Amino acid sequence: MPLGMDATKGKGDQGMQAPGGQMDKPVSFHFLESMLPKVVKRRVHALKKLQVQCANIEAKFYEEVHELERKYAALYQPLFEKRRDVVTGTVEPTDEECEWHSDREEEEELAEEVKEKAAIEDSKKEEAPPQEDPKGIPEFWLTIFKSVDMLSDMLQEHDEPILKHLKDIQVKFSEPGQPMSFTLEFHFEPNGFFNNAVLTKVYKMKSEPDTSDPFSFEGPEIIDCEGCQIDWHKGKDVTVKTIKKKQKHKGRGTVRTVTKQVPNDSFFNFFNPVKVSPDGEMDEDSEFTLATDFEIGHFFRERIVPRAVLYFTGEALEDDESFEEEELEEGDEEEQDDDGDDDDDEGDFDPKA
């Protein structure tokens, strides 16, 4: 169930091809190797040992990449803290800090003029009491959650009032000498739902070739995750719901009503993840849930936290959609090429032969 990191994209495309074109069914590499002359097979084994050494060097490379990420995370941190302060309204940015050239400036100016005219007309109709300016950027993180499909799929209506109190999400990397991992920290302002100031999710990683299958190594992968205990206020736990059931006594025929708590869909189940089985045996649903969890954790780390403002405005969503469209177009082209090959084969068919 491990999820490879972005740095490994495009590596290790699987499948074998026969000389002159792709085979309908891949031939077992064990079979191909067994057909080699003994002296050639011996040399192939030497190449495999070299390949294992390459994988070990690659593992060291990714360990250093992790250290670089940790180093630069410390450089990003003051900027992310300033972002948090602006979002929460703790700090008001200066006019100079707010200067921003946009390709949509003319549209925005025109829209502002329309708003001003509408406001003047409204003020003529009735003298309304002046409204206070909002503090910071209201519902900044909630807006991101609702905009990103991967996150909105987890979001329930009863989660939204809680996420309005989310003031920051941070990524922390493991220290040197510790097993490779990263931690997502969700920082909340005081609220009426739980006592925790910070909710955490730790993603444990592995960056070394598997001794039993060293050639499958493609860089760091998430292998497990660990949530945290949420200290809910009484009656505020949105991860459970209370249901009432009627029970009939077999002998007397009397009916009684009993209540019990059952699991409830909620984003906050994210902090109580499925655990990786020690023996590696998991049912299909658990494997899918865990794989999705790893993907979400990776997405928070690589996309949401570094580019939060662009997901808030929707600009990053446009980039993501463009990337998906490009991938789809490439896939369509490949299918058309395959269809064209079939047509060529039919054209070569000679019914007289």
Phi, psi and chi 1 to 4 in degrees:
 res  aa     phi    psi   chi1   chi2   chi3   chi4
   1 MET       -    8.1  -77.4  -59.3   94.0      -
   2 PRO   -66.8  149.8   23.4  -31.6      -      -
   3 LEU  -111.0  119.1  176.2   76.4      -      -
   4 GLY   -68.0  151.2      -      -      -      -
   5 MET   -84.1  166.7  -51.1  -48.4  -71.1      -
   6 ASP   -56.6  -33.8  -83.9   -4.2      -      -
   7 ALA   -62.8  -16.0      -      -      -      -
   8 THR  -100.1    2.5   65.2      -      -      -
   9 LYS   -60.8  138.0  -79.7 -174.1  178.2  177.6
  10 GLY    88.5   -3.3      -      -      -      -
  11 LYS   -92.7  156.4  -73.2 -168.7  176.2 -174.7
  12 GLY    61.2   44.2      -      -      -      -
  13 ASP   -64.5  126.7  -66.1  -23.5      -      -
  14 GLN   -89.7  165.8  -60.7  -61.3  -46.2      -
  15 GLY   109.7  147.1      -      -      -      -
  16 MET  -115.1  149.6  -60.3 -167.6   64.8      -
  17 GLN  -121.3  141.8  -67.9 -170.9   -4.9      -
  18 ALA   -85.0  154.6      -      -      -      -
  19 PRO   -56.3  130.1  -23.4   32.2      -      -
  20 GLY    93.5   -4.7      -      -      -      -
  21 GLY   157.5  172.0      -      -      -      -
  22 GLN   -79.6  139.4 -172.5  170.7  -11.1      -
  23 MET   -84.0  153.3  -58.3  177.8   62.6      -
  24 ASP   -64.4  -39.5  -69.0  -24.9      -      -
  25 LYS  -129.6  134.8  -67.5 -178.0  179.5  179.1
  26 PRO   -65.9  135.9   21.9  -30.1      -      -
  27 VAL   -84.4  136.9  175.9      -      -      -
  28 SER   -58.5  130.8  166.3      -      -      -
  29 PHE   -66.1  -26.2   62.4   85.1      -      -
  30 HIS   -63.7  -38.9  -68.0  -61.8      -      -
  31 PHE   -67.4  -45.5  173.4   74.4      -      -
  32 LEU   -61.1  -42.5  -70.4  177.5      -      -
  33 GLU   -66.6  -36.0 -167.6  172.2  -34.7      -
  34 SER   -68.3  -21.7   67.0      -      -      -
  35 MET   -83.8   -9.2  -62.3  -64.6  -71.3      -
  36 LEU   -74.5  150.0  -65.2  172.4      -      -
  37 PRO   -60.5  149.2  -22.0   31.9      -      -
  38 LYS   -56.3  -40.3 -171.9  173.9 -178.9  179.9
  39 VAL   -68.5  -33.8   64.4      -      -      -
  40 VAL   -73.0  -41.5  175.4      -      -      -
  41 LYS   -58.3  -38.6 -167.8 -171.2  -58.8 -176.6
  42 ARG   -60.9  -40.9  178.4  173.6  173.2  -87.0
  43 ARG   -70.7  -35.7  -65.6  165.9 -170.1  150.1
  44 VAL   -61.4  -40.3  169.1      -      -      -
  45 HIS   -61.2  -36.8  -70.7  169.8      -      -
  46 ALA   -64.9  -39.5      -      -      -      -
  47 LEU   -64.7  -36.4  -64.8 -175.3      -      -
  48 LYS   -64.7  -38.7  -75.5 -172.6  173.3 -177.8
  49 LYS   -64.1  -38.0  -71.0 -169.2   72.0  172.3
  50 LEU   -64.4  -37.7  -68.0  175.2      -      -
  51 GLN   -64.7  -38.2 -169.7   63.3   43.6      -
  52 VAL   -63.3  -40.7  170.8      -      -      -
  53 GLN   -63.3  -37.2  -68.5  177.5   46.5      -
  54 CYS   -62.8  -41.3  -72.2      -      -      -
  55 ALA   -63.8  -38.2      -      -      -      -
  56 ASN   -66.9  -38.7  -71.4  -34.4      -      -
  57 ILE   -66.2  -40.9  -68.6  172.9      -      -
  58 GLU   -61.4  -37.9 -171.5  177.6    9.2      -
  59 ALA   -61.8  -41.2      -      -      -      -
  60 LYS   -63.5  -39.1  -66.7  -66.1 -177.3 -175.0
  61 PHE   -57.7  -47.1  163.5   76.6      -      -
  62 TYR   -69.0  -28.9  -76.3  115.9      -      -
  63 GLU   -64.4  -40.3  -74.5  177.3    9.0      -
  64 GLU   -70.1  -34.6  -67.4 -165.3   21.8      -
  65 VAL   -61.0  -41.9  167.7      -      -      -
  66 HIS   -61.4  -41.3 -175.6   75.2      -      -
  67 GLU   -64.9  -38.1  -74.3  -55.9  -54.3      -
  68 LEU   -64.4  -41.3  -86.4  175.9      -      -
  69 GLU   -60.0  -43.1  -75.4 -174.8  -58.3      -
  70 ARG   -63.9  -41.5 -165.8  178.7   62.2   80.8
  71 LYS   -63.4  -46.7  172.8 -174.3  173.1 -177.9
  72 TYR   -76.1  -23.4  -83.2   87.0      -      -
  73 ALA   -59.4  -35.7      -      -      -      -
  74 ALA   -67.3  -29.8      -      -      -      -
  75 LEU   -76.9  -34.8  -59.3  178.9      -      -
  76 TYR   -71.3  -30.1  -72.1  127.8      -      -
  77 GLN   -53.9  -45.5 -168.1   56.2   33.0      -
  78 PRO   -59.5  -34.5  -22.8   33.4      -      -
  79 LEU   -69.5  -41.4  -57.6  177.7      -      -
  80 PHE   -67.8  -32.9  -69.5  156.7      -      -
  81 GLU   -67.5  -37.5  -72.2  174.5   -2.3      -
  82 LYS   -65.8  -39.8 -174.4   71.9  174.6  -73.5
  83 ARG   -59.3  -46.0  177.8  178.5   71.9 -174.1
  84 ARG   -59.0  -43.5  176.3 -158.3   60.9 -153.9
  85 ASP   -65.4  -36.8  -68.9  -17.1      -      -
  86 VAL   -70.2  -43.2  171.4      -      -      -
  87 VAL   -60.3  -43.6  165.9      -      -      -
  88 THR   -82.9   -9.6   59.0      -      -      -
  89 GLY    83.2   10.7      -      -      -      -
  90 THR   -67.5  -33.7  -52.6      -      -      -
  91 VAL  -127.6  138.0  168.1      -      -      -
  92 GLU  -101.7  118.1 -177.5   62.3   35.7      -
  93 PRO   -64.7  149.8   20.5  -30.0      -      -
  94 THR   -73.8  166.4   64.7      -      -      -
  95 ASP   -58.4  -39.9  -69.9  -17.3      -      -
  96 GLU   -63.8  -41.0 -175.6 -179.8   -4.6      -
  97 GLU   -68.6  -22.7  -70.5  171.8  -30.4      -
  98 CYS   -90.9   -5.9  -67.8      -      -      -
  99 GLU   -66.6  126.3  -75.6 -178.6    7.7      -
 100 TRP  -151.4  123.4  179.2 -104.7      -      -
 101 HIS   -86.5  128.4  172.6   72.5      -      -
 102 SER  -128.5  144.0  169.6      -      -      -
 103 ASP   -65.2  -20.0  -66.7  -23.4      -      -
 104 ARG   -97.5   14.7  -57.7  173.7 -176.3  172.8
 105 GLU   -57.2  -44.5 -103.2  179.9   17.4      -
 106 GLU   -62.9  -42.6  -69.2 -177.5    6.2      -
 107 GLU   -62.5  -42.4  -65.6  177.2   17.5      -
 108 GLU   -65.4  -40.6  -69.1  169.6   -3.5      -
 109 GLU   -64.2  -41.0  -73.5  174.6    3.6      -
 110 LEU   -63.8  -43.5 -177.5   61.1      -      -
 111 ALA   -62.7  -37.0      -      -      -      -
 112 GLU   -66.6  -39.3 -163.2   62.1   37.9      -
 113 GLU   -63.2  -42.1  -73.3  177.1   11.0      -
 114 VAL   -62.2  -42.0  171.7      -      -      -
 115 LYS   -62.5  -42.3  -76.2 -178.3 -176.4  177.3
 116 GLU   -63.4  -42.9  -73.9  176.4    4.4      -
 117 LYS   -62.9  -41.9  -72.0  179.6 -178.2  177.4
 118 ALA   -64.4  -38.3      -      -      -      -
 119 ALA   -65.6  -39.5      -      -      -      -
 120 ILE   -63.4  -43.4  -67.9  169.3      -      -
 121 GLU   -62.4  -42.3  -68.5  -62.4  -38.8      -
 122 ASP   -64.2  -40.2  -71.0  -18.0      -      -
 123 SER   -67.2  -28.8   64.1      -      -      -
 124 LYS   -68.6  -36.7  -72.4  178.3 -178.8  177.1
 125 LYS   -69.5  -44.5  -68.2  177.4 -177.0  177.6
 126 GLU  -153.9  145.4   59.5  175.6  -56.6      -
 127 GLU   -85.9   98.0  -70.2  -65.8  -31.1      -
 128 ALA   -88.6  147.7      -      -      -      -
 129 PRO   -64.1  140.7   21.3  -31.1      -      -
 130 PRO   -63.5  139.0   22.4  -31.8      -      -
 131 GLN   -90.5  144.6  -67.7 -175.8  -14.2      -
 132 GLU   -74.7  144.0  -69.9 -174.6   12.8      -
 133 ASP   -65.6  141.2  -73.1  -23.0      -      -
 134 PRO   -65.0  153.1   22.0  -31.5      -      -
 135 LYS   -87.3  128.5 -177.8 -178.3  177.6 -176.8
 136 GLY    59.5 -137.9      -      -      -      -
 137 ILE  -120.2   96.2  -55.9  178.4      -      -
 138 PRO   -59.0  139.8  -21.3   32.5      -      -
 139 GLU    55.3   36.6  -58.4 -177.8   12.2      -
 140 PHE   -57.5  -57.0  178.9   79.8      -      -
 141 TRP   -72.4  -34.9  -68.1  102.6      -      -
 142 LEU   -62.1  -40.1  175.2   58.1      -      -
 143 THR   -60.2  -40.7  -59.1      -      -      -
 144 ILE   -63.6  -45.7  -65.8  171.2      -      -
 145 PHE   -58.6  -40.8  -88.1   66.8      -      -
 146 LYS   -76.0  -21.1  -67.0  168.2   77.4  171.2
 147 SER   -88.5  -30.6  -58.5      -      -      -
 148 VAL   -91.5  120.2  177.6      -      -      -
 149 ASP   -54.0  -44.2  -70.8  -17.3      -      -
 150 MET   -59.3  -33.5 -171.0 -176.5  -65.5      -
 151 LEU   -89.7  -38.8  -55.8 -177.8      -      -
 152 SER   -64.7  -26.6   64.4      -      -      -
 153 ASP   -63.2  -28.5  -71.8  -16.0      -      -
 154 MET   -89.2  -18.4  -60.9 -169.5  -64.5      -
 155 LEU   -79.9  132.0 -168.0   64.3      -      -
 156 GLN  -113.3  159.9  -55.4  -61.9  -39.4      -
 157 GLU   -57.9  -36.7 -170.6  173.9  -14.9      -
 158 HIS   -75.3   -8.9   47.4 -107.5      -      -
 159 ASP   -80.5  -27.6  -64.9  -35.0      -      -
 160 GLU   -61.0  -44.8  -65.9 -174.2   17.7      -
 161 PRO   -60.2  -28.1  -21.9   33.2      -      -
 162 ILE   -76.1  -43.2  -50.9  175.2      -      -
 163 LEU   -70.9  -13.5  -71.7  170.8      -      -
 164 LYS   -65.2  -19.7  -72.1 -179.9 -178.8  179.5
 165 HIS   -93.8   -0.4  -63.5  -77.0      -      -
 166 LEU   -74.2  121.3  178.6   59.3      -      -
 167 LYS  -108.6  -14.9   59.4 -177.8 -175.9  179.7
 168 ASP  -167.6  151.8 -161.0   18.0      -      -
 169 ILE  -127.0  128.5  -55.6  175.8      -      -
 170 GLN  -125.0  153.1  -62.2  179.3   10.4      -
 171 VAL  -113.5  128.4 -179.3      -      -      -
 172 LYS  -120.2  134.0  -62.3  -67.5  175.2   66.6
 173 PHE   -99.7  149.8  -65.6   92.1      -      -
 174 SER   -62.5  150.4   53.7      -      -      -
 175 GLU   -77.3  160.3  -65.9  -65.1  -35.4      -
 176 PRO   -57.8  139.7  -22.1   31.6      -      -
 177 GLY    88.0  -14.6      -      -      -      -
 178 GLN   -92.4  156.9  -66.8 -178.9  -15.6      -
 179 PRO   -56.7  141.9  -25.0   33.8      -      -
 180 MET   -63.6  130.0 -171.8 -177.9  -68.9      -
 181 SER  -165.0  168.8   68.6      -      -      -
 182 PHE  -141.1  152.2   67.7   91.0      -      -
 183 THR  -121.8  131.9  -58.7      -      -      -
 184 LEU   -93.8  127.2  -61.3  177.1      -      -
 185 GLU  -114.7  122.4  -66.1 -177.0   -9.5      -
 186 PHE  -105.2  109.4  -64.9   74.0      -      -
 187 HIS   -95.2  126.0  -67.0 -108.6      -      -
 188 PHE  -116.4  146.2  -72.8   83.1      -      -
 189 GLU   -78.7  162.0   62.3 -171.1   15.3      -
 190 PRO   -53.9  135.6  -26.7   35.5      -      -
 191 ASN  -147.0  172.5   59.6   81.3      -      -
 192 GLY   -92.7   17.5      -      -      -      -
 193 PHE  -110.4  -43.4  -62.4   93.3      -      -
 194 PHE  -149.3  165.5   47.6   71.2      -      -
 195 ASN   -88.3  -19.8  -68.0  -42.2      -      -
 196 ASN   -61.9  134.1  -48.0   62.6      -      -
 197 ALA   -84.7  -28.4      -      -      -      -
 198 VAL  -136.2  131.7 -178.0      -      -      -
 199 LEU  -106.9  136.8  -59.9 -179.2      -      -
 200 THR  -123.6  153.0   59.0      -      -      -
 201 LYS  -140.6  116.6 -176.2   77.0  169.3  -78.4
 202 VAL   -99.2  129.9  179.6      -      -      -
 203 TYR  -111.3  116.5  -74.2   90.3      -      -
 204 LYS   -89.2  139.0  -58.7  173.7 -176.6  177.4
 205 MET  -124.8  160.9  -59.7  165.0   65.7      -
 206 LYS  -130.9  134.5  175.8 -175.3  175.6 -175.6
 207 SER  -137.1   58.1 -177.3      -      -      -
 208 GLU  -151.8  147.0   57.5 -173.0   26.2      -
 209 PRO   -63.0  142.8  -18.4   30.7      -      -
 210 ASP   -73.8  128.2 -169.0  -32.5      -      -
 211 THR   -60.9  -30.8   52.1      -      -      -
 212 SER   -82.7  -18.2   62.4      -      -      -
 213 ASP  -150.5   66.8 -173.4   14.9      -      -
 214 PRO   -64.9  -24.2   24.3  -33.0      -      -
 215 PHE   -78.8   -6.7  -55.2  129.4      -      -
 216 SER   -84.9   -5.4   65.5      -      -      -
 217 PHE   -67.3  126.1  179.4   70.1      -      -
 218 GLU  -133.1   25.4  -67.5 -172.5  -15.7      -
 219 GLY   108.7 -176.2      -      -      -      -
 220 PRO   -58.3  143.8  -20.8   31.5      -      -
 221 GLU  -140.5  145.0   54.5 -171.7   16.5      -
 222 ILE   -76.7  129.5  -60.7  172.6      -      -
 223 ILE  -116.5  -15.9   55.9  172.3      -      -
 224 ASP  -166.2  163.9 -162.2    4.3      -      -
 225 CYS  -146.3  158.2   59.6      -      -      -
 226 GLU  -142.3  127.3 -171.8  175.3  -47.9      -
 227 GLY   -91.7 -150.2      -      -      -      -
 228 CYS  -145.9  163.5   67.4      -      -      -
 229 GLN   -84.2  126.9 -174.8   73.3   32.9      -
 230 ILE   -95.6  125.4  -57.5  178.6      -      -
 231 ASP   -89.6   80.4 -175.6   14.9      -      -
 232 TRP   -70.0  144.6  -66.6  100.1      -      -
 233 HIS   -70.7  154.0  -68.7  173.5      -      -
 234 LYS   -57.3  126.5 -173.6  176.0 -179.3 -179.4
 235 GLY    78.5    5.8      -      -      -      -
 236 LYS  -109.0    0.0  -62.5  -65.5 -174.7  178.6
 237 ASP   -71.5  108.5 -173.9   -9.3      -      -
 238 VAL   -83.7   -3.8  -65.6      -      -      -
 239 THR   -86.2   -4.1   64.5      -      -      -
 240 VAL  -133.9  156.6  -65.4      -      -      -
 241 LYS  -135.6  151.5   60.4 -177.1  176.0 -179.6
 242 THR   -98.0  128.3  -57.8      -      -      -
 243 ILE  -120.5  152.2   61.8  170.7      -      -
 244 LYS  -109.0  136.6  -66.4 -178.8  178.6 -179.0
 245 LYS  -130.4  142.7  -66.3 -174.0   71.8  174.7
 246 LYS   -94.9  133.9  -70.0 -175.2  176.8 -179.2
 247 GLN  -120.1  134.5  -66.9 -179.5  -18.0      -
 248 LYS  -106.6  128.1 -173.0  174.8 -178.0  179.6
 249 HIS   -71.2  128.8 -166.5  -80.1      -      -
 250 LYS   -63.2  -41.5  -69.0 -178.2  179.8  178.8
 251 GLY   -80.9  -55.6      -      -      -      -
 252 ARG   -84.9  -20.5  -64.8 -168.2  -64.4  -89.4
 253 GLY    79.5    6.1      -      -      -      -
 254 THR   -75.3  152.3   55.6      -      -      -
 255 VAL  -115.6  135.4  177.2      -      -      -
 256 ARG  -130.0  155.5   68.0  173.4 -177.2  175.0
 257 THR  -107.5  127.1  -58.7      -      -      -
 258 VAL  -119.3  149.5  -64.2      -      -      -
 259 THR  -114.8  145.5   60.2      -      -      -
 260 LYS  -150.5  157.2   66.8  174.0 -175.0  175.4
 261 GLN   -96.2  135.9  -73.7 -169.6  -31.0      -
 262 VAL  -128.1  156.8  -64.0      -      -      -
 263 PRO   -58.8  147.7  -23.4   33.5      -      -
 264 ASN  -129.3  140.9 -167.1   28.4      -      -
 265 ASP   -63.7  133.7  -70.9  -22.2      -      -
 266 SER  -167.9  148.7  168.2      -      -      -
 267 PHE   -59.2  -31.2  162.3   72.7      -      -
 268 PHE   -73.4   -5.0  -69.5   90.5      -      -
 269 ASN   -67.9  -15.9  -70.5  -42.1      -      -
 270 PHE   -55.6  -27.7 -179.8   68.5      -      -
 271 PHE   -92.6    7.9  -60.5   97.9      -      -
 272 ASN  -133.3   68.8 -175.9   27.0      -      -
 273 PRO   -76.2  163.2   29.9  -35.2      -      -
 274 VAL   -64.4  137.2  173.3      -      -      -
 275 LYS   -91.4  143.0  -65.4  -59.0  -65.9  177.6
 276 VAL   -68.3  129.8  174.2      -      -      -
 277 SER   -69.1  134.9  174.6      -      -      -
 278 PRO   -57.7  -35.2  -23.4   33.4      -      -
 279 ASP   -89.0   -0.6   57.3    7.7      -      -
 280 GLY    82.3   -3.6      -      -      -      -
 281 GLU   -89.7  118.6  -66.3  -64.2  -34.8      -
 282 MET  -140.1  149.2  -60.6 -178.2   72.0      -
 283 ASP   -73.5  166.9   61.1   64.8      -      -
 284 GLU   -62.3  -40.7 -168.2  172.0  -31.0      -
 285 ASP   -63.5  -42.7  -73.1  -15.1      -      -
 286 SER   -65.7  -39.7  -64.6      -      -      -
 287 GLU   -62.4  -43.1  -75.8 -172.8   -9.0      -
 288 PHE   -65.2  -43.8  177.0   78.4      -      -
 289 THR   -61.3  -42.5  -58.8      -      -      -
 290 LEU   -68.0  -41.9 -161.5   59.7      -      -
 291 ALA   -62.2  -40.8      -      -      -      -
 292 THR   -64.0  -41.6  -57.2      -      -      -
 293 ASP   -59.5  -46.0 -168.2  -46.6      -      -
 294 PHE   -60.6  -40.7  -69.8  174.1      -      -
 295 GLU   -64.7  -40.9 -174.2  178.0   -2.2      -
 296 ILE   -66.3  -44.3  -68.3  166.6      -      -
 297 GLY   -59.6  -43.1      -      -      -      -
 298 HIS   -63.7  -38.6 -178.8   63.4      -      -
 299 PHE   -67.9  -40.5 -166.1   73.9      -      -
 300 PHE   -58.1  -47.5  -92.7  118.0      -      -
 301 ARG   -67.0  -46.0  165.4 -171.3  160.9  164.7
 302 GLU   -87.3  -27.1  -66.1  -68.7  -33.3      -
 303 ARG  -122.0  -56.3  -55.3  -75.8  -65.5  174.0
 304 ILE   -64.8  -53.0  -62.1  -66.7      -      -
 305 VAL   -65.2  -47.8  173.5      -      -      -
 306 PRO   -68.3  -27.4  -16.5   29.5      -      -
 307 ARG  -123.9   33.9  -62.4  160.4   59.1   85.5
 308 ALA   -54.3  -46.2      -      -      -      -
 309 VAL   -62.6  -32.0   65.9      -      -      -
 310 LEU   -75.1  -26.6  -58.4 -178.6      -      -
 311 TYR   -78.0  -30.8  -79.9   97.8      -      -
 312 PHE   -65.1  -44.2  176.8   79.1      -      -
 313 THR   -79.8  -18.7   61.3      -      -      -
 314 GLY    96.6   -6.4      -      -      -      -
 315 GLU   -64.7  -38.9  -68.8  162.7   89.3      -
 316 ALA   -68.5  -31.1      -      -      -      -
 317 LEU   -65.4  -38.8  -64.3  172.1      -      -
 318 GLU   -63.0  -40.6  -68.0  174.8    5.5      -
 319 ASP   -62.6  -44.8  -68.9  -16.8      -      -
 320 ASP   -61.9  -42.3  -69.5  -12.9      -      -
 321 GLU   -66.1  -38.6  -73.4  168.9    3.6      -
 322 SER   -62.9  -40.6  -61.9      -      -      -
 323 PHE   -64.3  -42.1  179.2   72.2      -      -
 324 GLU   -66.0  -38.5  -72.4  170.4    5.5      -
 325 GLU   -64.8  -40.6  -74.7  171.7    6.6      -
 326 GLU   -61.8  -43.4  -73.8  173.8   10.7      -
 327 GLU   -60.7  -42.6  -79.0 -169.1  -27.1      -
 328 LEU   -64.4  -42.2 -174.3   60.7      -      -
 329 GLU   -62.4  -41.1  -73.8  170.0    7.0      -
 330 GLU   -62.1  -41.2  -72.0  174.9    5.7      -
 331 GLY   -63.5  -40.6      -      -      -      -
 332 ASP   -63.4  -40.0  -71.4  -16.7      -      -
 333 GLU   -62.6  -40.8  -73.2  174.5    6.9      -
 334 GLU   -63.1  -41.2  -72.1  174.4    6.0      -
 335 GLU   -64.1  -40.5  -73.0  178.5    9.8      -
 336 GLN   -64.9  -38.7  -71.2  170.0    6.9      -
 337 ASP   -62.4  -41.8  -70.4  -17.1      -      -
 338 ASP   -62.2  -42.3  -69.1  -17.1      -      -
 339 ASP   -62.8  -39.2  -67.6  -18.0      -      -
 340 GLY   -63.0  -38.3      -      -      -      -
 341 ASP   -62.9  -39.4  -67.9  -17.3      -      -
 342 ASP   -63.8  -40.1  -68.3  -18.8      -      -
 343 ASP   -63.7  -40.1  -67.7  -17.7      -      -
 344 ASP   -62.4  -41.5  -68.6  -17.6      -      -
 345 ASP   -62.5  -41.2  -68.5  -17.9      -      -
 346 GLU   -66.4  -34.7  -69.9  174.3    6.1      -
 347 GLY   -67.3  -28.5      -      -      -      -
 348 ASP   -79.7  -11.8  -67.3  -20.4      -      -
 349 PHE   -70.0  129.5  175.8   70.2      -      -
 350 ASP  -112.5  108.7 -175.5   -0.3      -      -
 351 PRO   -64.4  -18.0   22.7  -32.3      -      -
 352 LYS   -82.3  -17.1  -63.8  178.3 -178.0  178.1
 353 ALA   -69.2      -      -      -      -      -
